C-alpha cells in the first residue's frame, strides 16, 4: 500500500483528499503545519508527499528544502493556490517533482500520483 503524507492546513481540503485517496486504496497521514509535516516525514517514512505552500510554522518551500536535504528521491507534489509562473518555478526549483494549482481536478491529481509509481 502506498502511504501519502498530506501537509495541508485547510480542513476542507485535507479531509477531501484523505477521503478520496483512501477510497482509492491509499494510506494517508495528515500534518496541519510545516513543522509537524517534517516530524511525520521523519517518523513514518511516507512514499509520497502532497504539500501546500502557505502553512503555519514553516512555508511549503522550507518544508520541501528540508525534505530534500534528507531524501532526494521521495516524490513531493505541491498542491497550492500560488499560481504565478514565478511561484511555479520557485516550487519546482526547491525540489518538488510536480506543481498542481488549486482548484484542482481530483482525477488529475490521482494520475499525477500514479506517475511516480509506474516503474516501481
Rosetta silent file (secondary structure, phi, psi, omega in degrees, C-alpha in Angstrom):
SEQUENCE: XXXXXXXXXXXXXXXXXXXXXXXXXXXXXXXXXXXXXXXXXXXXXXXXXXXXXXXXXXXXXXXXXXXXXXXXXXXXXXXXXXXXXXXXXXXXXXXXXXXXXXXXXXXXXXXXXXXXXXXX
SCORE:     score description
SCORE:     0.000 S_00000001
   1 L     0.000  137.323  179.322    0.000    0.000    0.000 S_00000001
   2 L   -85.687  130.555 -179.225    1.232    3.464   -0.878 S_00000001
   3 E  -102.879  122.425 -179.036    1.405    5.881    2.051 S_00000001
   4 E  -110.673  124.833  172.474    0.698    9.542    1.243 S_00000001
   5 E   -92.744  121.718  178.057    1.618   12.354    3.636 S_00000001
   6 E  -103.972  114.156  177.545   -0.723   15.326    3.168 S_00000001
   7 E  -106.899  100.446 -170.680    0.747   18.559    4.541 S_00000001
   8 L  -155.642  135.816 -177.152   -2.188   20.977    4.396 S_00000001
   9 L  -100.228   -6.680  179.953   -3.727   23.356    6.926 S_00000001
  10 L   -92.424  113.726 -177.251   -7.222   23.769    5.434 S_00000001
  11 H   -55.642  -39.826 -179.917   -9.596   21.151    6.933 S_00000001
  12 H   -60.837  -37.024 -179.635  -11.913   21.167    3.919 S_00000001
  13 H   -77.189  -48.769 -176.292   -9.023   20.304    1.603 S_00000001
  14 H   -68.372  -32.495  176.372   -7.228   17.736    3.756 S_00000001
  15 H   -68.322  -40.163  175.641  -10.469   15.937    4.627 S_00000001
  16 H   -60.483  -47.464  179.722  -11.445   15.830    0.932 S_00000001
  17 H   -63.261  -46.756 -179.417   -8.003   14.476   -0.003 S_00000001
  18 H   -57.388  -50.786 -178.116   -7.958   11.944    2.833 S_00000001
  19 H   -62.301  -49.304 -178.086  -11.397   10.568    1.975 S_00000001
  20 H   -63.629  -43.069 -178.452  -10.800   10.436   -1.776 S_00000001
  21 H   -69.918  -38.582  178.430   -7.338    8.923   -1.556 S_00000001
  22 H   -68.226  -35.075  174.777   -8.366    6.308    0.997 S_00000001
  23 H   -63.476  -26.920  177.900  -11.315    5.319   -1.206 S_00000001
  24 L   -86.446   -0.295  175.723   -8.720    4.731   -3.947 S_00000001
  25 L    98.902    6.403  178.478   -6.758    2.402   -1.640 S_00000001
  26 L   -87.808  154.474  170.594   -4.019    4.726   -0.395 S_00000001
  27 E   -95.269  134.854 -179.222   -2.971    5.126    3.229 S_00000001
  28 E  -126.499  149.982  170.467   -2.917    8.778    4.306 S_00000001
  29 E  -132.935  140.908 -178.375   -1.498   10.799    7.162 S_00000001
  30 E  -112.214  136.029  169.079   -2.250   14.479    7.680 S_00000001
  31 E  -120.598  134.966 -175.595    0.036   17.202    9.006 S_00000001
  32 L  -103.090    4.158  171.764   -1.520   20.626    9.521 S_00000001
  33 L  -151.443  165.482 -175.203    1.678   22.673    9.665 S_00000001
  34 H   -62.406  -42.337 -179.026    5.160   22.529    8.190 S_00000001
  35 H   -62.408  -45.891  178.197    6.944   21.514   11.395 S_00000001
  36 H   -63.044  -37.072  178.183    4.538   18.633   12.008 S_00000001
  37 H   -60.087  -43.213  177.086    4.946   17.611    8.371 S_00000001
  38 H   -63.256  -44.224 -179.644    8.717   17.263    8.790 S_00000001
  39 H   -60.890  -44.855  179.587    8.255   15.267   12.015 S_00000001
  40 H   -68.090  -40.134  176.093    5.795   12.860   10.374 S_00000001
  41 H   -55.254  -45.726 -177.304    8.007   12.560    7.279 S_00000001
  42 H   -70.607  -36.519 -174.808   10.937   11.526    9.501 S_00000001
  43 H   -87.305  -33.514 -173.506    8.983    9.113   11.704 S_00000001
  44 H  -103.415  -14.459  178.463    6.591    7.462    9.239 S_00000001
  45 L    49.789   64.218  178.984    8.623    7.448    6.002 S_00000001
  46 L   -66.845  168.953 -179.882    5.731    8.007    3.554 S_00000001
  47 L   -89.663  -23.912 -177.006    6.006    7.079   -0.123 S_00000001
  48 E  -157.791  152.580 -178.026    4.879   10.456   -1.496 S_00000001
  49 E  -126.390  130.656  169.013    4.066   13.917   -0.126 S_00000001
  50 E  -101.920  123.805 -167.841    1.304   16.355   -1.095 S_00000001
  51 E  -129.378  126.222  172.944    2.441   19.762    0.109 S_00000001
  52 L   -83.398  156.644  179.093    0.707   23.127    0.426 S_00000001
  53 L   -83.965  -48.961 -174.146    2.804   26.290    0.094 S_00000001
  54 L   -92.454  100.756 -176.005    1.150   28.501    2.680 S_00000001
  55 L  -129.663  153.869  170.803    1.435   26.694    6.008 S_00000001
  56 L   -68.529  152.541  172.674    1.776   27.665    9.674 S_00000001
  57 L    73.472  -40.065  175.927    5.241   27.423   11.297 S_00000001
  58 L  -149.067  142.247  174.892    7.163   26.729    8.047 S_00000001
  59 L   -74.331  162.456  175.578    6.341   27.511    4.433 S_00000001
  60 H   -60.310  -33.806  177.258    5.954   24.718    1.934 S_00000001
  61 H   -62.437  -45.888  178.794    9.179   25.903    0.295 S_00000001
  62 H   -63.392  -41.087  178.610   11.045   25.491    3.605 S_00000001
  63 H   -62.397  -46.747 -178.919    9.459   22.071    4.135 S_00000001
  64 H   -60.205  -45.340  179.073   10.412   20.945    0.628 S_00000001
  65 H   -62.221  -40.791  179.407   14.033   22.071    1.042 S_00000001
  66 H   -64.872  -43.575  178.505   14.269   20.300    4.424 S_00000001
  67 H   -62.626  -43.133 -179.411   12.837   17.088    2.978 S_00000001
  68 H   -63.930  -30.546  176.412   15.243   17.245    0.031 S_00000001
  69 H   -66.018  -28.018 -175.773   18.208   17.534    2.416 S_00000001
  70 H   -99.710  -27.380 -175.906   17.128   14.225    3.978 S_00000001
  71 L  -152.048  109.665 -177.804   15.687   12.351    0.972 S_00000001
  72 L   -81.142  -12.335 -170.215   16.398   13.229   -2.636 S_00000001
  73 L  -104.275  -25.042 -176.087   14.068   10.576   -4.047 S_00000001
  74 L   -62.857  130.377  178.091   10.664   10.868   -2.348 S_00000001
  75 E   -66.669  131.365  176.631    8.125   12.429   -4.713 S_00000001
  76 E  -122.194  121.969 -179.983    6.919   15.839   -3.490 S_00000001
  77 E  -116.448  117.245  172.851    3.890   17.387   -5.189 S_00000001
  78 E   -71.601  136.602  175.625    2.939   20.971   -4.425 S_00000001
  79 E  -131.293   96.938 -164.606   -0.819   21.411   -4.211 S_00000001
  80 E  -147.921  157.439  175.175   -1.281   25.143   -3.825 S_00000001
  81 L   -82.839  -10.610  176.491   -3.201   28.298   -4.657 S_00000001
  82 L   -66.807  116.506 -168.631    0.076   30.020   -5.575 S_00000001
  83 L  -129.610   14.120  176.119   -0.400   30.228   -9.299 S_00000001
  84 L   -82.215  160.907  177.828    2.036   32.591  -10.978 S_00000001
  85 H   -60.561  -42.427 -179.451    4.690   31.279  -13.324 S_00000001
  86 H   -62.381  -40.137  178.551    7.408   32.555  -10.963 S_00000001
  87 H   -67.209  -39.541  176.537    5.858   30.731   -7.997 S_00000001
  88 H   -60.721  -46.161  179.207    5.598   27.522  -10.012 S_00000001
  89 H   -61.497  -45.217  179.189    9.265   27.816  -10.969 S_00000001
  90 H   -60.044  -42.045  178.399   10.254   28.521   -7.351 S_00000001
  91 H   -62.460  -41.629  179.067    8.300   25.470   -6.177 S_00000001
  92 H   -72.282  -36.965 -179.318    9.985   23.210   -8.710 S_00000001
  93 H   -68.518  -25.752  179.762   13.431   24.697   -8.080 S_00000001
  94 L   -77.460   -8.026  174.779   13.208   23.972   -4.351 S_00000001
  95 L   123.626    0.962  178.847   12.965   20.280   -5.204 S_00000001
  96 L   -69.099  148.552  178.044    9.303   19.475   -5.870 S_00000001
  97 L   -87.309  -23.090 -177.625    8.547   16.864   -8.523 S_00000001
  98 E  -154.588  163.039 -175.541    5.251   18.400   -9.564 S_00000001
  99 E  -143.243  110.269 -176.709    3.175   21.543   -9.038 S_00000001
 100 E  -114.808  127.372 -175.793   -0.622   21.398   -9.069 S_00000001
 101 E   -92.332  137.182  174.138   -2.628   24.601   -8.780 S_00000001
 102 L   -82.054  144.016   -5.220   -5.808   24.905   -6.708 S_00000001
 103 L   -69.935  152.324 -174.879   -8.570   24.472   -7.570 S_00000001
 104 L  -128.791  161.325  174.431   -7.564   21.093   -8.972 S_00000001
 105 L   -89.704  126.677  179.274   -9.185   18.053  -10.528 S_00000001
 106 H   -62.035  -38.177  179.521   -9.076   15.045   -8.199 S_00000001
 107 H   -62.384  -40.942  177.443   -8.818   12.733  -11.214 S_00000001
 108 H   -65.491  -42.550  177.623   -5.783   14.643  -12.479 S_00000001
 109 H   -57.323  -45.440  178.877   -4.194   14.512   -9.018 S_00000001
 110 H   -57.710  -44.246 -179.837   -4.649   10.719   -8.940 S_00000001
 111 H   -65.604  -38.848  179.203   -2.916   10.354  -12.308 S_00000001
 112 H   -67.059  -34.222  174.948   -0.053   12.598  -11.212 S_00000001
 113 H   -66.597  -47.540 -177.117    0.385   10.447   -8.088 S_00000001
 114 H   -60.259  -33.639  179.810    0.332    7.222  -10.132 S_00000001
 115 H   -53.253  -37.636 -174.768    3.049    8.541  -12.476 S_00000001
 116 L   -75.621   -6.613 -178.070    5.566    8.354   -9.638 S_00000001
 117 L  -123.001   11.310 -178.317    4.952    4.628   -9.078 S_00000001
 118 L   -61.164  -42.506 -173.525    4.756    3.317  -12.658 S_00000001
 119 L  -104.281   20.765 -177.778    8.210    1.752  -12.711 S_00000001
 120 L  -109.332    0.000    0.000    8.408    0.640   -9.092 S_00000001
